[in-house]
Amino acid sequence: MSKMELIQYVVGPISTNCYFIVNKDTKETVIVDPGDEAELLIDRIDLQNLKPVAILLTHGHFDHVGGAARIEEEYKIPIYASRAEEETLKDPHINRTEVFDRTPTVYHATDFLDDEQIIELAGFKIKVLYTPGHTPGGVCYYLPDEGCVFSGDTLFYNSVGRTDFPKSSTESLINGIREKLMALDDSVLVLTGHDARTTIGEERMHNPYI
């Protein structure tokens, strides 16, 4: 039986999926893409007596990282991101805070990860899958023992991430999906950055971009 409890919140102006990966035995929690509404997320953490241990960022766009610094400050926990995403976090033009009527903002991570690196957080083994294209350093986080992957804005239900942003690349995005995500089993649950979740098998069969 899985020791993972998955809690999902939809936050911010673009309805971003923020996920809590909770170890049911210890209440240790990994937070994936806290894009906004940090105070709401902190309230939910405290209300459920969760114990945050880390933040994982799939990429550096504002709608996925906007609440990270506040949560880091509250719980004194590390923020993980791809090493190749440091420029996105630091550049308001690339992280999109120059648009959408927002103030240009610089974001940060405390720990940078490499492709295929495996880390252990809250008792879960997490593998980094480098899938650039939506952003230069976009990654997905695969939990092999739990049979799920957090795809950020790389892969969606019957769709893929946008590539009309600065530093985006359609070719890189599709190559990354084919090489990294389509190598996973059909049964793997895909937890997307927006909208509905899906499976690798569903996308292998029906995604028109692949």
C-alpha positions as a printed NumPy array, in Angstrom:
array([[  0.   ,   0.   ,   0.   ],
       [  1.304,   3.429,  -0.912],
       [  2.481,   5.662,   1.885],
       [  1.727,   8.726,  -0.256],
       [ -1.252,  10.988,   0.219],
       [ -1.638,  13.49 ,  -2.607],
       [ -3.323,  16.815,  -1.913],
       [ -4.01 ,  19.266,  -4.726],
       [ -4.785,  22.989,  -4.597],
       [ -5.557,  25.242,  -7.554],
       [ -3.954,  28.635,  -6.992],
       [ -3.371,  31.97 ,  -8.674],
       [ -4.696,  33.833, -11.717],
       [ -3.924,  31.031, -14.172],
       [ -5.334,  28.196, -12.046],
       [ -2.053,  26.441, -11.358],
       [ -2.063,  23.002,  -9.771],
       [ -0.015,  22.977,  -6.566],
       [  0.533,  19.55 ,  -5.045],
       [  1.393,  18.36 ,  -1.552],
       [  3.163,  14.982,  -1.523],
       [  2.441,  13.786,   2.002],
       [  4.008,  10.817,   3.763],
       [  1.001,   9.371,   5.581],
       [  3.2  ,   7.858,   8.292],
       [  5.268,  10.915,   9.215],
       [  3.234,  13.848,   7.791],
       [  6.43 ,  15.031,   6.09 ],
       [  5.403,  16.934,   2.984],
       [  6.981,  17.968,  -0.314],
       [  5.306,  20.946,  -1.997],
       [  5.315,  21.001,  -5.802],
       [  4.866,  24.327,  -7.609],
       [  3.436,  26.694,  -4.971],
       [  2.599,  29.291,  -7.599],
       [  0.534,  31.734,  -5.563],
       [ -1.676,  32.164,  -2.499],
       [  1.137,  31.302,  -0.116],
       [ -0.859,  32.286,   2.955],
       [ -3.667,  29.935,   1.958],
       [ -1.182,  27.092,   1.486],
       [  0.47 ,  27.843,   4.829],
       [ -2.947,  27.805,   6.486],
       [ -3.714,  24.405,   4.959],
       [ -0.337,  23.042,   6.008],
       [ -0.823,  24.11 ,   9.607],
       [ -4.465,  23.045,   9.73 ],
       [ -3.512,  19.496,   8.711],
       [ -0.412,  19.4  ,  10.946],
       [  1.815,  18.733,   7.957],
       [  5.597,  18.962,   8.177],
       [  7.022,  20.595,   5.019],
       [ 10.518,  19.417,   4.13 ],
       [ 11.072,  20.867,   0.63 ],
       [  9.649,  22.732,  -2.332],
       [ 10.033,  21.362,  -5.865],
       [  9.737,  23.695,  -8.853],
       [  9.041,  22.176, -12.249],
       [ 10.003,  25.471, -13.914],
       [ 10.458,  29.151, -13.209],
       [  7.36 ,  30.878, -14.563],
       [  5.671,  33.143, -12.02 ],
       [  2.501,  31.076, -11.816],
       [  4.482,  28.098, -10.523],
       [  6.943,  29.789,  -8.163],
       [  5.157,  32.866,  -6.815],
       [  4.485,  31.446,  -3.345],
       [  7.756,  29.584,  -2.894],
       [  9.8  ,  32.267,  -1.126],
       [  7.097,  32.916,   1.467],
       [  6.73 ,  29.202,   2.244],
       [ 10.514,  28.828,   2.391],
       [ 10.616,  31.686,   4.889],
       [  7.826,  30.226,   7.03 ],
       [  9.243,  26.705,   7.335],
       [ 12.966,  27.178,   6.61 ],
       [ 12.963,  24.53 ,   3.891],
       [ 14.953,  24.25 ,   0.638],
       [ 13.637,  25.147,  -2.813],
       [ 14.737,  22.739,  -5.554],
       [ 14.843,  23.577,  -9.265],
       [ 16.69 ,  22.477, -12.368],
       [ 20.21 ,  23.83 , -12.698],
       [ 19.306,  24.916, -16.23 ],
       [ 16.402,  27.011, -14.896],
       [ 18.416,  29.512, -12.872],
       [ 18.249,  32.137, -15.638],
       [ 14.468,  31.8  , -15.899],
       [ 14.05 ,  32.359, -12.174],
       [ 16.251,  35.444, -12.185],
       [ 15.063,  37.111, -15.402],
       [ 11.648,  38.872, -15.18 ],
       [ 11.319,  38.758, -18.96 ],
       [ 11.643,  34.973, -19.044],
       [  9.726,  34.243, -15.832],
       [  6.876,  36.369, -17.247],
       [  6.526,  38.809, -14.367],
       [  7.01 ,  41.667, -16.828],
       [  3.624,  40.801, -18.329],
       [  0.168,  40.029, -16.918],
       [  0.242,  43.422, -15.149],
       [  2.732,  42.175, -12.609],
       [  5.785,  43.782, -11.063],
       [  9.082,  42.433, -12.501],
       [ 10.284,  39.882,  -9.952],
       [ 13.42 ,  37.848,  -9.386],
       [ 12.942,  34.36 ,  -7.941],
       [ 15.459,  31.928,  -6.511],
       [ 16.121,  28.338,  -5.59 ],
       [ 18.442,  27.084,  -2.869],
       [ 19.359,  23.755,  -4.486],
       [ 19.838,  22.97 ,  -8.165],
       [ 19.258,  19.558,  -9.708],
       [ 20.631,  17.735, -12.741],
       [ 18.972,  15.417, -15.245],
       [ 18.436,  11.858, -13.964],
       [ 19.443,  12.888, -10.441],
       [ 17.616,  10.976,  -7.712],
       [ 16.824,  12.669,  -4.416],
       [ 14.982,  11.381,  -1.375],
       [ 12.538,  13.677,   0.388],
       [  9.902,  12.807,   3.   ],
       [ 10.721,   9.137,   2.475],
       [ 10.023,   9.263,  -1.269],
       [ 12.485,   8.53 ,  -4.055],
       [ 12.193,  11.308,  -6.655],
       [ 13.898,  11.222, -10.058],
       [ 14.551,  14.391, -12.038],
       [ 13.601,  14.192, -15.722],
       [ 14.973,  17.09 , -17.755],
       [ 12.269,  18.147, -20.227],
       [ 13.149,  21.61 , -21.571],
       [ 11.069,  23.415, -24.156],
       [  8.355,  25.271, -22.288],
       [ 11.292,  26.869, -20.463],
       [ 15.035,  26.233, -20.877],
       [ 15.309,  24.236, -17.669],
       [ 11.92 ,  22.641, -17.239],
       [ 11.856,  19.302, -15.44 ],
       [  9.363,  16.65 , -14.408],
       [  9.573,  14.792, -11.109],
       [  9.029,  11.041, -11.265],
       [  8.224,   8.96 ,  -8.191],
       [  8.814,   5.392,  -9.417],
       [  7.589,   3.658,  -6.277],
       [  4.367,   5.689,  -6.297],
       [  3.744,   5.4  , -10.038],
       [  3.309,   9.099, -10.731],
       [  5.09 ,  11.985, -12.427],
       [  4.641,  15.722, -11.869],
       [  4.811,  17.183, -15.355],
       [  4.501,  20.917, -14.711],
       [  3.742,  22.623, -18.027],
       [  5.547,  20.011, -20.119],
       [  2.718,  17.533, -20.691],
       [ -1.033,  18.057, -20.306],
       [ -4.129,  15.968, -20.908],
       [ -4.044,  15.474, -24.695],
       [ -1.844,  18.541, -25.058],
       [  1.613,  19.947, -24.322],
       [  3.071,  23.138, -22.907],
       [  3.194,  26.394, -24.819],
       [  6.382,  27.245, -26.689],
       [  5.675,  30.837, -27.695],
       [  7.497,  32.297, -24.698],
       [ 11.059,  33.699, -24.544],
       [ 13.613,  30.873, -24.634],
       [ 10.956,  28.259, -25.455],
       [ 11.531,  25.512, -28.016],
       [  8.893,  23.271, -29.585],
       [ 11.505,  20.796, -30.816],
       [ 13.079,  20.461, -27.38 ],
       [  9.704,  20.053, -25.701],
       [  8.517,  17.257, -27.978],
       [ 11.896,  15.503, -27.842],
       [ 11.905,  15.63 , -24.052],
       [  8.388,  14.229, -23.809],
       [  9.182,  11.404, -26.206],
       [ 12.535,  10.508, -24.659],
       [ 11.782,  10.981, -20.967],
       [  8.046,  10.674, -20.371],
       [  7.046,   8.193, -23.057],
       [  9.722,   5.877, -21.655],
       [  7.569,   5.46 , -18.544],
       [  4.909,   2.767, -18.11 ],
       [  1.409,   3.378, -19.444],
       [ -0.006,   3.177, -15.918],
       [  2.016,   6.138, -14.596],
       [ -0.251,   8.936, -13.391],
       [  0.618,  12.335, -14.884],
       [ -0.023,  15.197, -12.458],
       [ -0.124,  18.263, -14.662],
       [  0.567,  21.904, -13.936],
       [ -2.889,  22.985, -15.081],
       [ -6.244,  21.339, -15.715],
       [ -6.906,  17.591, -15.535],
       [ -4.51 ,  14.811, -14.653],
       [ -3.901,  11.998, -17.131],
       [ -1.758,   8.893, -17.652],
       [  1.223,   8.089, -19.827],
       [ -0.86 ,   5.478, -21.656],
       [ -3.616,   7.98 , -22.444],
       [ -1.097,  10.434, -23.863],
       [  0.778,   7.78 , -25.801],
       [ -2.472,   6.805, -27.521],
       [ -4.292,  10.111, -27.945],
       [ -1.993,  13.105, -27.623],
       [ -1.848,  14.685, -31.113],
       [  1.496,  16.39 , -30.413],
       [  3.337,  13.154, -29.779]])
